[in-house]
Amino acid sequence: MLGQQHKRSTTLMMVTTLLLLLFIVGCSNKESSSASSSASGDQASSAKSITMSWPRDIGTMNPHTYNPSQLFAQSMIYEPLVSYQKDGKLEPALAESWTISEDGKVYTFKLRQGVKFSDGTPFNAEIVKKNFDSIMKNKKTHSWLGIVSVLDKTEVVDDHTFRMTLTEPYYPVLQDLSVVRPFRFLGAAGFPDDGDTSKGIKEPVGTGPWMLADYKQDEYAVFKRNPNYWGTAPAFDQITVKIIPDAETRVLAFEKGDLDLIYGEGVISLDAFQQLRENDKYVSELSDPVGTRDLLLNSSNPKLSDVRVRKALQQGFNKKAMVEGVTSGLEEPADTALSKNYPYTNVDLKPIEYNVEQSKALLDEAGWKLPAGGTVREKDGQKLEFELIFDKTDPIQKAMGETIQAEWSELGVKVNLTGLELTVQIKRLKANDFDLYFWYNYGAPYDPHSFINVVASPGFGISETLTALPMKKELDEQVHAALSSTDEKKRQELYTSILTTLQDQSAIVPISYVKKTAVYQKKIAKFVFPANRDENPFVGMQLSNP
């Protein structure tokens, strides 16, 4: 009896074990099938995704604050009322239309209807005003943008009408509203309880085509399509941004196929760009000029207060050869402080040509003589000697500085090079503590109005550079008149006069026109550089058929 029970018990255990094994195998097959399905899903997804690199973390994605948030990423999530397009054309974005009062002080925006934030909440005049109020609560932070100093009040006229009133006319209002920050719009769920976004936001909720789906600081950020986006949906589903600080590592990742796109200014060396450009496996693009690399000659330094000395220095180095040699031809020599692809800048200005003999003659005329057997010119017991400060992490600035140093030594001018951290360099610019300085204008949509604004407004370092110009007061008055003018013809006349004066005075010496570079795999069929220097490059991008 006991034996039979034992037999039955053993048989039962064997059956149970067999059933358990079958269950485990079944589960394993299911998991394998599920993993396989997931992998194929990932592959399908990867056919509709883009992976690009960026040298630094994308930041907090607060639309109303600045660094460390990255402009391209902010522009993926948040949108403006007005969009800046090619040749300075302003087009409707979240505002479908607008009117400007005859006196240029009242702007009324008709907001696009049916727009929702990524969380499904409506975009309307109330949320526009809430964003403006939060921005203006920290007016000092945003004072660099001209609209901030003249904005008097904002009103909700009705659900889809928003009005703003200025204290005085300021023509670049729409351009200022098209920039990536701070005048873009956060959904209500993103606001902190006290409404002050300068302290941070709860979550990045915008109306843009993308939303942040996954993020690991200093490693990656994954953006997915906003299902509530009001406009044309992007041609792909996902963008992964890999944070790769080192330029060489970035290139290796691209060649390995881990990246689909490398895009930006100075994100890889010009040599690396040339090598990738010559490889027919990849596609490379150069943008139109997005800014000018200038050399500031600080006229507040008594040695540089004489326009003859400034002109002599500008004429005394071979700019064309230097730009060609240092940038491998990827930048163009600049003859004017602003390129001609901005509004009001298509002005015929006389270039200051390279001419060593004329340069020496001007220095002689200004009283700077080369003593017998000497190598540096002197006047009143002083040597013609300057310090050129540059960003020590920028190989182009360093190479150009060395070229200028060598060429000016032939004129009898001594240049001492000082490489600094960028933050220190900027600090010295704003403190007017420099002789010679590499500087860049702001680009579209900020220019030309931001350029002339800093020419006339102390605190940014540029106006101070121009203090010894005999017509500085008149120049400042012209700038104010241009920014407040409601007469298009008069405005153009003022810009022409301002740009001509700056060209003739040689305090802002144009070096080269900076361009963005893009290198991408052939899975990308269409790529268009944005007209706005700071916008993301994904609008209009198309993928090849897999």
Salt bridges, closest charged atoms under 4 A:
GLU91 OE2 - LYS89 NZ 3.67
ASP133 OD1 - LYS129 NZ 3.30
ASP159 OD2 - HIS160 ND1 3.94
GLU168 OE1 - HIS480 NE2 3.23
ASP176 OD1 - HIS449 NE2 2.87
ASP193 OD1 - LYS202 NZ 2.74
ASP194 OD2 - LYS199 NZ 2.92
GLU219 OE2 - LYS216 NZ 3.58
ASP237 OD1 - ARG225 NH2 2.92
ASP258 OD2 - LYS256 NZ 3.84
ASP260 OD2 - LYS523 NZ 3.58
GLU265 OE2 - LYS516 NZ 3.15
GLU265 OE1 - ARG533 NH2 2.84
ASP306 OD2 - ARG308 NH2 2.84
GLU331 OE2 - ARG293 NH2 2.63
GLU332 OE2 - LYS515 NZ 2.82
ASP348 OD1 - LYS340 NZ 3.48
ASP364 OD1 - ARG377 NH1 2.67
GLU365 OE2 - ARG308 NH1 3.57
GLU378 OE2 - LYS383 NZ 3.11
GLU385 OE2 - LYS414 NZ 3.75
GLU387 OE1 - ARG428 NH2 2.74
GLU402 OE2 - LYS398 NZ 2.74
GLU421 OE2 - LYS392 NZ 3.43
ASP433 OD2 - ARG428 NE 3.44
ASP476 OD1 - LYS472 NZ 2.82
GLU488 OE1 - ARG491 NH1 2.97
GLU535 OE2 - ARG184 NH2 2.56
